[in-house]
Amino acid sequence: MPFYIQDEVARREQKKFALRLRRAAFRTTKTLEQFDFDRPPNVNRALVHDLATSRYLAERAPLLIVSPCGTGKSHLAQALSGTAPCARAWTSSSAPAPRSPRA
């Protein structure tokens, strides 16, 4: 394939990828590379990297991230539902759980 056609195909794929990320409506772009695995306790690094392959999406398995405040749940949710799925032409989004009323 001539170079100019390869370049055009790559440009269109990048444009589609950027559009999918915009449609996901993330407030900021978070990646796993930005995540500090040393800060939160008990984060299974191998599991997180396995989830980053998006195999759970292909298997149609739900993903729920539960942890105390300030441990990076939102960062992981945005990283896992952002870059990898959008790169595979899947649409994705993440949403915070509603706050429960305090008794």
Biopython code that builds the backbone (N, CA, C, O; Angstrom):
import numpy as np
from Bio.PDB.StructureBuilder import StructureBuilder

atoms = [
    (1, "MET", "N", (0.854, -1.169, 0.000)),
    (1, "MET", "CA", (0.000, 0.000, 0.000)),
    (1, "MET", "C", (0.906, 1.240, 0.000)),
    (1, "MET", "O", (1.844, 1.318, 0.794)),
    (2, "PRO", "N", (0.641, 2.180, -0.857)),
    (2, "PRO", "CA", (1.455, 3.395, -0.899)),
    (2, "PRO", "C", (1.412, 4.149, 0.431)),
    (2, "PRO", "O", (0.439, 4.070, 1.181)),
    (3, "PHE", "N", (2.485, 4.873, 0.696)),
    (3, "PHE", "CA", (2.622, 5.595, 1.958)),
    (3, "PHE", "C", (1.483, 6.574, 2.199)),
    (3, "PHE", "O", (0.973, 6.650, 3.316)),
    (4, "TYR", "N", (1.076, 7.313, 1.197)),
    (4, "TYR", "CA", (0.031, 8.327, 1.398)),
    (4, "TYR", "C", (-1.301, 7.687, 1.781)),
    (4, "TYR", "O", (-2.083, 8.294, 2.513)),
    (5, "ILE", "N", (-1.570, 6.481, 1.304)),
    (5, "ILE", "CA", (-2.806, 5.789, 1.696)),
    (5, "ILE", "C", (-2.693, 5.314, 3.142)),
    (5, "ILE", "O", (-3.647, 5.436, 3.910)),
    (6, "GLN", "N", (-1.533, 4.775, 3.519)),
    (6, "GLN", "CA", (-1.323, 4.355, 4.902)),
    (6, "GLN", "C", (-1.457, 5.548, 5.846)),
    (6, "GLN", "O", (-2.038, 5.438, 6.926)),
    (7, "ASP", "N", (-0.914, 6.681, 5.426)),
    (7, "ASP", "CA", (-0.993, 7.886, 6.237)),
    (7, "ASP", "C", (-2.444, 8.331, 6.406)),
    (7, "ASP", "O", (-2.847, 8.721, 7.502)),
    (8, "GLU", "N", (-3.217, 8.278, 5.349)),
    (8, "GLU", "CA", (-4.633, 8.669, 5.411)),
    (8, "GLU", "C", (-5.419, 7.713, 6.305)),
    (8, "GLU", "O", (-6.260, 8.158, 7.086)),
    (9, "VAL", "N", (-5.163, 6.425, 6.205)),
    (9, "VAL", "CA", (-5.843, 5.439, 7.053)),
    (9, "VAL", "C", (-5.501, 5.698, 8.516)),
    (9, "VAL", "O", (-6.390, 5.677, 9.366)),
    (10, "ALA", "N", (-4.237, 5.941, 8.822)),
    (10, "ALA", "CA", (-3.816, 6.219, 10.193)),
    (10, "ALA", "C", (-4.459, 7.498, 10.717)),
    (10, "ALA", "O", (-4.884, 7.554, 11.871)),
    (11, "ARG", "N", (-4.530, 8.517, 9.879)),
    (11, "ARG", "CA", (-5.144, 9.783, 10.295)),
    (11, "ARG", "C", (-6.625, 9.602, 10.608)),
    (11, "ARG", "O", (-7.124, 10.148, 11.592)),
    (12, "ARG", "N", (-7.329, 8.835, 9.775)),
    (12, "ARG", "CA", (-8.755, 8.594, 10.013)),
    (12, "ARG", "C", (-8.985, 7.782, 11.285)),
    (12, "ARG", "O", (-9.915, 8.058, 12.043)),
    (13, "GLU", "N", (-8.135, 6.781, 11.516)),
    (13, "GLU", "CA", (-8.260, 5.979, 12.740)),
    (13, "GLU", "C", (-8.029, 6.838, 13.976)),
    (13, "GLU", "O", (-8.738, 6.698, 14.973)),
    (14, "GLN", "N", (-7.041, 7.724, 13.916)),
    (14, "GLN", "CA", (-6.770, 8.619, 15.043)),
    (14, "GLN", "C", (-7.948, 9.566, 15.268)),
    (14, "GLN", "O", (-8.301, 9.861, 16.410)),
    (15, "LYS", "N", (-8.546, 10.035, 14.192)),
    (15, "LYS", "CA", (-9.705, 10.932, 14.308)),
    (15, "LYS", "C", (-10.894, 10.202, 14.941)),
    (15, "LYS", "O", (-11.589, 10.771, 15.783)),
    (16, "LYS", "N", (-11.132, 8.952, 14.543)),
    (16, "LYS", "CA", (-12.213, 8.149, 15.128)),
    (16, "LYS", "C", (-11.957, 7.896, 16.606)),
    (16, "LYS", "O", (-12.873, 7.967, 17.425)),
    (17, "PHE", "N", (-10.693, 7.597, 16.945)),
    (17, "PHE", "CA", (-10.316, 7.363, 18.337)),
    (17, "PHE", "C", (-10.585, 8.609, 19.182)),
    (17, "PHE", "O", (-11.153, 8.510, 20.269)),
    (18, "ALA", "N", (-10.184, 9.771, 18.691)),
    (18, "ALA", "CA", (-10.407, 11.026, 19.419)),
    (18, "ALA", "C", (-11.900, 11.300, 19.586)),
    (18, "ALA", "O", (-12.324, 11.792, 20.631)),
    (19, "LEU", "N", (-12.692, 10.990, 18.576)),
    (19, "LEU", "CA", (-14.139, 11.185, 18.661)),
    (19, "LEU", "C", (-14.750, 10.278, 19.730)),
    (19, "LEU", "O", (-15.599, 10.719, 20.505)),
    (20, "ARG", "N", (-14.319, 9.002, 19.776)),
    (20, "ARG", "CA", (-14.846, 8.084, 20.792)),
    (20, "ARG", "C", (-14.478, 8.554, 22.190)),
    (20, "ARG", "O", (-15.287, 8.441, 23.111)),
    (21, "LEU", "N", (-13.273, 9.079, 22.363)),
    (21, "LEU", "CA", (-12.885, 9.602, 23.673)),
    (21, "LEU", "C", (-13.727, 10.815, 24.055)),
    (21, "LEU", "O", (-14.126, 10.950, 25.212)),
    (22, "ARG", "N", (-14.001, 11.698, 23.096)),
    (22, "ARG", "CA", (-14.844, 12.873, 23.383)),
    (22, "ARG", "C", (-16.258, 12.449, 23.756)),
    (22, "ARG", "O", (-16.850, 13.003, 24.683)),
    (23, "ARG", "N", (-16.804, 11.468, 23.039)),
    (23, "ARG", "CA", (-18.164, 11.007, 23.319)),
    (23, "ARG", "C", (-18.270, 10.324, 24.666)),
    (23, "ARG", "O", (-19.348, 10.303, 25.260)),
    (24, "ALA", "N", (-17.175, 9.765, 25.165)),
    (24, "ALA", "CA", (-17.192, 9.142, 26.483)),
    (24, "ALA", "C", (-17.388, 10.191, 27.578)),
    (24, "ALA", "O", (-17.773, 9.849, 28.696)),
    (25, "ALA", "N", (-17.130, 11.450, 27.271)),
    (25, "ALA", "CA", (-17.392, 12.591, 28.152)),
    (25, "ALA", "C", (-16.654, 12.515, 29.485)),
    (25, "ALA", "O", (-17.211, 12.853, 30.530)),
    (26, "PHE", "N", (-15.398, 12.070, 29.447)),
    (26, "PHE", "CA", (-14.593, 12.088, 30.662)),
    (26, "PHE", "C", (-14.189, 13.516, 30.957)),
    (26, "PHE", "O", (-13.894, 14.285, 30.042)),
    (27, "ARG", "N", (-14.173, 13.880, 32.247)),
    (27, "ARG", "CA", (-13.770, 15.235, 32.617)),
    (27, "ARG", "C", (-12.295, 15.473, 32.301)),
    (27, "ARG", "O", (-11.913, 16.548, 31.837)),
    (28, "THR", "N", (-11.481, 14.468, 32.558)),
    (28, "THR", "CA", (-10.058, 14.533, 32.245)),
    (28, "THR", "C", (-9.649, 13.181, 31.675)),
    (28, "THR", "O", (-10.356, 12.187, 31.842)),
    (29, "THR", "N", (-8.519, 13.151, 31.010)),
    (29, "THR", "CA", (-8.026, 11.894, 30.467)),
    (29, "THR", "C", (-7.079, 11.263, 31.476)),
    (29, "THR", "O", (-6.043, 11.840, 31.809)),
    (30, "LYS", "N", (-7.427, 10.101, 31.954)),
    (30, "LYS", "CA", (-6.607, 9.360, 32.912)),
    (30, "LYS", "C", (-6.074, 8.111, 32.229)),
    (30, "LYS", "O", (-6.782, 7.476, 31.449)),
    (31, "THR", "N", (-4.841, 7.760, 32.517)),
    (31, "THR", "CA", (-4.245, 6.556, 31.968)),
    (31, "THR", "C", (-3.660, 5.711, 33.087)),
    (31, "THR", "O", (-3.432, 6.205, 34.192)),
    (32, "LEU", "N", (-3.417, 4.441, 32.802)),
    (32, "LEU", "CA", (-2.787, 3.578, 33.798)),
    (32, "LEU", "C", (-1.346, 4.002, 34.051)),
    (32, "LEU", "O", (-0.823, 3.804, 35.148)),
    (33, "GLU", "N", (-0.703, 4.582, 33.046)),
    (33, "GLU", "CA", (0.672, 5.041, 33.221)),
    (33, "GLU", "C", (0.749, 6.158, 34.259)),
    (33, "GLU", "O", (1.771, 6.312, 34.928)),
    (34, "GLN", "N", (-0.318, 6.933, 34.399)),
    (34, "GLN", "CA", (-0.353, 8.029, 35.373)),
    (34, "GLN", "C", (-0.707, 7.543, 36.779)),
    (34, "GLN", "O", (-0.503, 8.277, 37.746)),
    (35, "PHE", "N", (-1.230, 6.333, 36.912)),
    (35, "PHE", "CA", (-1.703, 5.834, 38.201)),
    (35, "PHE", "C", (-0.524, 5.439, 39.083)),
    (35, "PHE", "O", (0.387, 4.743, 38.635)),
    (36, "ASP", "N", (-0.545, 5.884, 40.332)),
    (36, "ASP", "CA", (0.511, 5.559, 41.296)),
    (36, "ASP", "C", (0.120, 4.281, 42.034)),
    (36, "ASP", "O", (-0.650, 4.321, 42.994)),
    (37, "PHE", "N", (0.648, 3.163, 41.585)),
    (37, "PHE", "CA", (0.308, 1.871, 42.187)),
    (37, "PHE", "C", (0.866, 1.721, 43.598)),
    (37, "PHE", "O", (0.417, 0.848, 44.340)),
    (38, "ASP", "N", (1.827, 2.546, 43.985)),
    (38, "ASP", "CA", (2.425, 2.442, 45.305)),
    (38, "ASP", "C", (1.611, 3.155, 46.377)),
    (38, "ASP", "O", (1.752, 2.845, 47.560)),
    (39, "ARG", "N", (0.768, 4.099, 45.991)),
    (39, "ARG", "CA", (0.023, 4.899, 46.962)),
    (39, "ARG", "C", (-1.130, 4.140, 47.605)),
    (39, "ARG", "O", (-1.149, 4.020, 48.830)),
    (40, "PRO", "N", (-2.087, 3.624, 46.851)),
    (40, "PRO", "CA", (-3.202, 2.942, 47.523)),
    (40, "PRO", "C", (-2.783, 1.538, 47.978)),
    (40, "PRO", "O", (-2.075, 0.830, 47.262)),
    (41, "PRO", "N", (-3.226, 1.151, 49.164)),
    (41, "PRO", "CA", (-2.884, -0.189, 49.643)),
    (41, "PRO", "C", (-3.712, -1.261, 48.941)),
    (41, "PRO", "O", (-4.845, -1.018, 48.526)),
    (42, "ASN", "N", (-3.141, -2.423, 48.820)),
    (42, "ASN", "CA", (-3.854, -3.611, 48.327)),
    (42, "ASN", "C", (-4.382, -3.508, 46.899)),
    (42, "ASN", "O", (-5.407, -4.114, 46.588)),
    (43, "VAL", "N", (-3.722, -2.770, 46.034)),
    (43, "VAL", "CA", (-4.136, -2.736, 44.630)),
    (43, "VAL", "C", (-3.410, -3.881, 43.921)),
    (43, "VAL", "O", (-2.182, -3.953, 43.933)),
    (44, "ASN", "N", (-4.173, -4.756, 43.316)),
    (44, "ASN", "CA", (-3.606, -5.894, 42.604)),
    (44, "ASN", "C", (-3.170, -5.417, 41.218)),
    (44, "ASN", "O", (-3.986, -5.328, 40.300)),
    (45, "ARG", "N", (-1.896, -5.116, 41.077)),
    (45, "ARG", "CA", (-1.366, -4.564, 39.838)),
    (45, "ARG", "C", (-1.601, -5.511, 38.653)),
    (45, "ARG", "O", (-1.944, -5.066, 37.558)),
    (46, "ALA", "N", (-1.416, -6.810, 38.877)),
    (46, "ALA", "CA", (-1.606, -7.787, 37.797)),
    (46, "ALA", "C", (-3.056, -7.800, 37.329)),
    (46, "ALA", "O", (-3.319, -7.886, 36.130)),
    (47, "LEU", "N", (-3.997, -7.716, 38.265)),
    (47, "LEU", "CA", (-5.420, -7.696, 37.907)),
    (47, "LEU", "C", (-5.759, -6.437, 37.118)),
    (47, "LEU", "O", (-6.482, -6.505, 36.124)),
    (48, "VAL", "N", (-5.251, -5.303, 37.547)),
    (48, "VAL", "CA", (-5.524, -4.043, 36.846)),
    (48, "VAL", "C", (-4.985, -4.108, 35.417)),
    (48, "VAL", "O", (-5.664, -3.686, 34.481)),
    (49, "HIS", "N", (-3.783, -4.628, 35.245)),
    (49, "HIS", "CA", (-3.222, -4.729, 33.893)),
    (49, "HIS", "C", (-3.978, -5.755, 33.050)),
    (49, "HIS", "O", (-4.085, -5.599, 31.834)),
    (50, "ASP", "N", (-4.501, -6.798, 33.687)),
    (50, "ASP", "CA", (-5.349, -7.755, 32.959)),
    (50, "ASP", "C", (-6.645, -7.079, 32.519)),
    (50, "ASP", "O", (-7.111, -7.289, 31.399)),
    (51, "LEU", "N", (-7.226, -6.265, 33.403)),
    (51, "LEU", "CA", (-8.442, -5.532, 33.033)),
    (51, "LEU", "C", (-8.171, -4.555, 31.892)),
    (51, "LEU", "O", (-9.060, -4.286, 31.084)),
    (52, "ALA", "N", (-6.964, -4.030, 31.819)),
    (52, "ALA", "CA", (-6.617, -3.069, 30.767)),
    (52, "ALA", "C", (-6.636, -3.709, 29.380)),
    (52, "ALA", "O", (-6.676, -2.996, 28.378)),
    (53, "THR", "N", (-6.609, -5.026, 29.304)),
    (53, "THR", "CA", (-6.699, -5.690, 27.999)),
    (53, "THR", "C", (-8.123, -5.648, 27.451)),
    (53, "THR", "O", (-8.344, -5.956, 26.279)),
    (54, "SER", "N", (-9.085, -5.271, 28.283)),
    (54, "SER", "CA", (-10.509, -5.176, 27.929)),
    (54, "SER", "C", (-11.146, -6.524, 27.638)),
    (54, "SER", "O", (-12.201, -6.589, 27.006)),
    (55, "ARG", "N", (-10.522, -7.587, 28.088)),
    (55, "ARG", "CA", (-11.097, -8.913, 27.879)),
    (55, "ARG", "C", (-12.468, -9.028, 28.555)),
    (55, "ARG", "O", (-13.358, -9.711, 28.048)),
    (56, "TYR", "N", (-12.633, -8.357, 29.699)),
    (56, "TYR", "CA", (-13.916, -8.405, 30.397)),
    (56, "TYR", "C", (-15.043, -7.828, 29.545)),
    (56, "TYR", "O", (-16.194, -8.244, 29.679)),
    (57, "LEU", "N", (-14.723, -6.878, 28.674)),
    (57, "LEU", "CA", (-15.749, -6.324, 27.787)),
    (57, "LEU", "C", (-16.138, -7.325, 26.708)),
    (57, "LEU", "O", (-17.316, -7.475, 26.384)),
    (58, "ALA", "N", (-15.152, -8.000, 26.162)),
    (58, "ALA", "CA", (-15.441, -9.008, 25.142)),
    (58, "ALA", "C", (-16.272, -10.149, 25.736)),
    (58, "ALA", "O", (-17.096, -10.750, 25.047)),
    (59, "GLU", "N", (-16.046, -10.441, 27.029)),
    (59, "GLU", "CA", (-16.804, -11.489, 27.710)),
    (59, "GLU", "C", (-18.127, -10.969, 28.284)),
    (59, "GLU", "O", (-18.908, -11.729, 28.857)),
    (60, "ARG", "N", (-18.366, -9.658, 28.120)),
    (60, "ARG", "CA", (-19.580, -8.998, 28.622)),
    (60, "ARG", "C", (-19.726, -9.143, 30.134)),
    (60, "ARG", "O", (-20.831, -9.311, 30.650)),
    (61, "ALA", "N", (-18.612, -9.075, 30.827)),
    (61, "ALA", "CA", (-18.600, -9.168, 32.288)),
    (61, "ALA", "C", (-18.639, -7.762, 32.876)),
    (61, "ALA", "O", (-17.912, -6.884, 32.411)),
    (62, "PRO", "N", (-19.468, -7.533, 33.881)),
    (62, "PRO", "CA", (-19.516, -6.203, 34.495)),
    (62, "PRO", "C", (-18.263, -5.958, 35.340)),
    (62, "PRO", "O", (-17.600, -6.901, 35.771)),
    (63, "LEU", "N", (-17.954, -4.709, 35.567)),
    (63, "LEU", "CA", (-16.802, -4.336, 36.381)),
    (63, "LEU", "C", (-17.270, -3.332, 37.424)),
    (63, "LEU", "O", (-17.847, -2.298, 37.086)),
    (64, "LEU", "N", (-17.022, -3.637, 38.677)),
    (64, "LEU", "CA", (-17.376, -2.749, 39.789)),
    (64, "LEU", "C", (-16.121, -2.538, 40.614)),
    (64, "LEU", "O", (-15.507, -3.501, 41.073)),
    (65, "ILE", "N", (-15.742, -1.294, 40.801)),
    (65, "ILE", "CA", (-14.549, -0.974, 41.586)),
    (65, "ILE", "C", (-15.008, -0.390, 42.909)),
    (65, "ILE", "O", (-15.659, 0.654, 42.948)),
    (66, "VAL", "N", (-14.663, -1.070, 43.988)),
    (66, "VAL", "CA", (-15.068, -0.650, 45.329)),
    (66, "VAL", "C", (-13.820, -0.514, 46.192)),
    (66, "VAL", "O", (-12.988, -1.420, 46.243)),
    (67, "SER", "N", (-13.698, 0.622, 46.868)),
    (67, "SER", "CA", (-12.528, 0.881, 47.703)),
    (67, "SER", "C", (-12.811, 2.125, 48.542)),
    (67, "SER", "O", (-13.709, 2.898, 48.206)),
    (68, "PRO", "N", (-12.067, 2.331, 49.620)),
    (68, "PRO", "CA", (-12.264, 3.550, 50.418)),
    (68, "PRO", "C", (-11.983, 4.819, 49.613)),
    (68, "PRO", "O", (-11.393, 4.763, 48.534)),
    (69, "CYS", "N", (-12.406, 5.943, 50.140)),
    (69, "CYS", "CA", (-12.191, 7.242, 49.490)),
    (69, "CYS", "C", (-10.710, 7.527, 49.311)),
    (69, "CYS", "O", (-9.887, 7.195, 50.164)),
    (70, "GLY", "N", (-10.392, 8.146, 48.186)),
    (70, "GLY", "CA", (-9.035, 8.603, 47.946)),
    (70, "GLY", "C", (-8.045, 7.543, 47.517)),
    (70, "GLY", "O", (-6.837, 7.763, 47.606)),
    (71, "THR", "N", (-8.518, 6.406, 47.057)),
    (71, "THR", "CA", (-7.600, 5.331, 46.673)),
    (71, "THR", "C", (-7.441, 5.196, 45.157)),
    (71, "THR", "O", (-6.715, 4.316, 44.695)),
    (72, "GLY", "N", (-8.097, 6.041, 44.389)),
    (72, "GLY", "CA", (-7.893, 6.029, 42.937)),
    (72, "GLY", "C", (-8.942, 5.289, 42.130)),
    (72, "GLY", "O", (-8.684, 4.917, 40.985)),
    (73, "LYS", "N", (-10.126, 5.064, 42.702)),
    (73, "LYS", "CA", (-11.193, 4.354, 41.979)),
    (73, "LYS", "C", (-11.581, 5.089, 40.701)),
    (73, "LYS", "O", (-11.693, 4.472, 39.642)),
    (74, "SER", "N", (-11.783, 6.374, 40.790)),
    (74, "SER", "CA", (-12.193, 7.152, 39.618)),
    (74, "SER", "C", (-11.103, 7.146, 38.560)),
    (74, "SER", "O", (-11.388, 7.028, 37.369)),
    (75, "HIS", "N", (-9.867, 7.270, 38.990)),
    (75, "HIS", "CA", (-8.750, 7.245, 38.045)),
    (75, "HIS", "C", (-8.727, 5.910, 37.306)),
    (75, "HIS", "O", (-8.626, 5.883, 36.079)),
    (76, "LEU", "N", (-8.820, 4.803, 38.044)),
    (76, "LEU", "CA", (-8.820, 3.486, 37.404)),
    (76, "LEU", "C", (-10.024, 3.297, 36.494)),
    (76, "LEU", "O", (-9.895, 2.748, 35.399)),
    (77, "ALA", "N", (-11.186, 3.743, 36.933)),
    (77, "ALA", "CA", (-12.393, 3.584, 36.120)),
    (77, "ALA", "C", (-12.249, 4.326, 34.796)),
    (77, "ALA", "O", (-12.588, 3.792, 33.740)),
    (78, "GLN", "N", (-11.750, 5.549, 34.854)),
    (78, "GLN", "CA", (-11.576, 6.319, 33.616)),
    (78, "GLN", "C", (-10.496, 5.713, 32.736)),
    (78, "GLN", "O", (-10.644, 5.673, 31.515)),
    (79, "ALA", "N", (-9.420, 5.243, 33.337)),
    (79, "ALA", "CA", (-8.341, 4.642, 32.544)),
    (79, "ALA", "C", (-8.807, 3.347, 31.884)),
    (79, "ALA", "O", (-8.500, 3.093, 30.720)),
    (80, "LEU", "N", (-9.547, 2.529, 32.632)),
    (80, "LEU", "CA", (-9.990, 1.243, 32.091)),
    (80, "LEU", "C", (-11.125, 1.389, 31.078)),
    (80, "LEU", "O", (-11.226, 0.586, 30.150)),
    (81, "SER", "N", (-11.964, 2.384, 31.237)),
    (81, "SER", "CA", (-13.079, 2.526, 30.305)),
    (81, "SER", "C", (-12.779, 3.526, 29.197)),
    (81, "SER", "O", (-13.631, 3.784, 28.347)),
    (82, "GLY", "N", (-11.607, 4.077, 29.201)),
    (82, "GLY", "CA", (-11.249, 5.073, 28.205)),
    (82, "GLY", "C", (-10.414, 4.554, 27.072)),
    (82, "GLY", "O", (-10.947, 4.120, 26.050)),
    (83, "THR", "N", (-9.138, 4.591, 27.232)),
    (83, "THR", "CA", (-8.205, 4.377, 26.130)),
    (83, "THR", "C", (-8.332, 3.025, 25.455)),
    (83, "THR", "O", (-8.490, 2.969, 24.236)),
    (84, "ALA", "N", (-8.268, 1.938, 26.202)),
    (84, "ALA", "CA", (-8.277, 0.601, 25.581)),
    (84, "ALA", "C", (-9.576, 0.311, 24.829)),
    (84, "ALA", "O", (-9.518, -0.082, 23.664)),
    (85, "PRO", "N", (-10.754, 0.491, 25.453)),
    (85, "PRO", "CA", (-11.987, 0.229, 24.695)),
    (85, "PRO", "C", (-12.158, 1.140, 23.493)),
    (85, "PRO", "O", (-12.587, 0.687, 22.432)),
    (86, "CYS", "N", (-11.832, 2.406, 23.639)),
    (86, "CYS", "CA", (-11.977, 3.333, 22.515)),
    (86, "CYS", "C", (-11.033, 2.978, 21.389)),
    (86, "CYS", "O", (-11.366, 3.168, 20.219)),
    (87, "ALA", "N", (-9.866, 2.469, 21.721)),
    (87, "ALA", "CA", (-8.919, 2.065, 20.683)),
    (87, "ALA", "C", (-9.436, 0.856, 19.912)),
    (87, "ALA", "O", (-9.043, 0.639, 18.766)),
    (88, "ARG", "N", (-10.309, 0.071, 20.524)),
    (88, "ARG", "CA", (-10.869, -1.107, 19.870)),
    (88, "ARG", "C", (-12.223, -0.801, 19.228)),
    (88, "ARG", "O", (-12.960, -1.719, 18.868)),
    (89, "ALA", "N", (-12.546, 0.462, 19.085)),
    (89, "ALA", "CA", (-13.779, 0.923, 18.448)),
    (89, "ALA", "C", (-15.016, 0.594, 19.262)),
    (89, "ALA", "O", (-16.111, 0.479, 18.710)),
    (90, "TRP", "N", (-14.853, 0.443, 20.570)),
    (90, "TRP", "CA", (-16.009, 0.270, 21.457)),
    (90, "TRP", "C", (-16.313, 1.614, 22.096)),
    (90, "TRP", "O", (-15.410, 2.424, 22.305)),
    (91, "THR", "N", (-17.550, 1.848, 22.401)),
    (91, "THR", "CA", (-17.895, 3.055, 23.138)),
    (91, "THR", "C", (-17.928, 2.695, 24.617)),
    (91, "THR", "O", (-18.216, 1.555, 24.983)),
    (92, "SER", "N", (-17.632, 3.670, 25.458)),
    (92, "SER", "CA", (-17.606, 3.402, 26.891)),
    (92, "SER", "C", (-17.873, 4.672, 27.663)),
    (92, "SER", "O", (-17.796, 5.776, 27.125)),
    (93, "SER", "N", (-18.184, 4.500, 28.921)),
    (93, "SER", "CA", (-18.348, 5.619, 29.838)),
    (93, "SER", "C", (-18.206, 5.087, 31.244)),
    (93, "SER", "O", (-18.261, 3.879, 31.475)),
    (94, "SER", "N", (-18.024, 5.986, 32.169)),
    (94, "SER", "CA", (-18.003, 5.601, 33.575)),
    (94, "SER", "C", (-18.841, 6.625, 34.332)),
    (94, "SER", "O", (-18.969, 7.773, 33.907)),
    (95, "ALA", "N", (-19.395, 6.209, 35.432)),
    (95, "ALA", "CA", (-20.224, 7.101, 36.228)),
    (95, "ALA", "C", (-20.017, 6.803, 37.695)),
    (95, "ALA", "O", (-19.889, 5.641, 38.081)),
    (96, "PRO", "N", (-19.981, 7.836, 38.515)),
    (96, "PRO", "CA", (-19.840, 7.598, 39.954)),
    (96, "PRO", "C", (-21.135, 7.035, 40.515)),
    (96, "PRO", "O", (-22.220, 7.314, 40.004)),
    (97, "ALA", "N", (-21.014, 6.252, 41.556)),
    (97, "ALA", "CA", (-22.194, 5.721, 42.231)),
    (97, "ALA", "C", (-22.870, 6.864, 42.988)),
    (97, "ALA", "O", (-22.195, 7.769, 43.479)),
    (98, "PRO", "N", (-24.191, 6.822, 43.083)),
    (98, "PRO", "CA", (-24.878, 7.872, 43.836)),
    (98, "PRO", "C", (-24.498, 7.792, 45.311)),
    (98, "PRO", "O", (-24.273, 6.706, 45.847)),
    (99, "ARG", "N", (-24.431, 8.927, 45.947)),
    (99, "ARG", "CA", (-24.108, 8.966, 47.375)),
    (99, "ARG", "C", (-25.301, 8.470, 48.180)),
    (99, "ARG", "O", (-26.452, 8.793, 47.887)),
    (100, "SER", "N", (-25.002, 7.696, 49.180)),
    (100, "SER", "CA", (-26.086, 7.212, 50.035)),
    (100, "SER", "C", (-26.350, 8.248, 51.122)),
    (100, "SER", "O", (-25.422, 8.902, 51.598)),
    (101, "PRO", "N", (-27.606, 8.397, 51.515)),
    (101, "PRO", "CA", (-27.922, 9.374, 52.572)),
    (101, "PRO", "C", (-27.311, 8.922, 53.889)),
    (101, "PRO", "O", (-27.312, 7.736, 54.220)),
    (102, "ARG", "N", (-26.797, 9.874, 54.621)),
    (102, "ARG", "CA", (-26.212, 9.549, 55.936)),
    (102, "ARG", "C", (-27.310, 9.463, 56.981)),
    (102, "ARG", "O", (-28.247, 10.261, 57.002)),
    (103, "ALA", "N", (-27.168, 8.487, 57.830)),
    (103, "ALA", "CA", (-28.192, 8.272, 58.877)),
    (103, "ALA", "C", (-27.970, 9.170, 60.052)),
    (103, "ALA", "O", (-28.732, 9.124, 61.017)),
]
sb = StructureBuilder()
sb.init_structure("model")
sb.init_model(0)
sb.init_chain("A")
sb.init_seg("    ")
for serial, (resi, resn, name, xyz) in enumerate(atoms, 1):
    if name == "N":
        sb.init_residue(resn, " ", resi, " ")
    sb.init_atom(name, np.array(xyz, "f"), 0.0, 1.0, " ", f" {name:<3s}", serial, name[0])
structure = sb.get_structure()
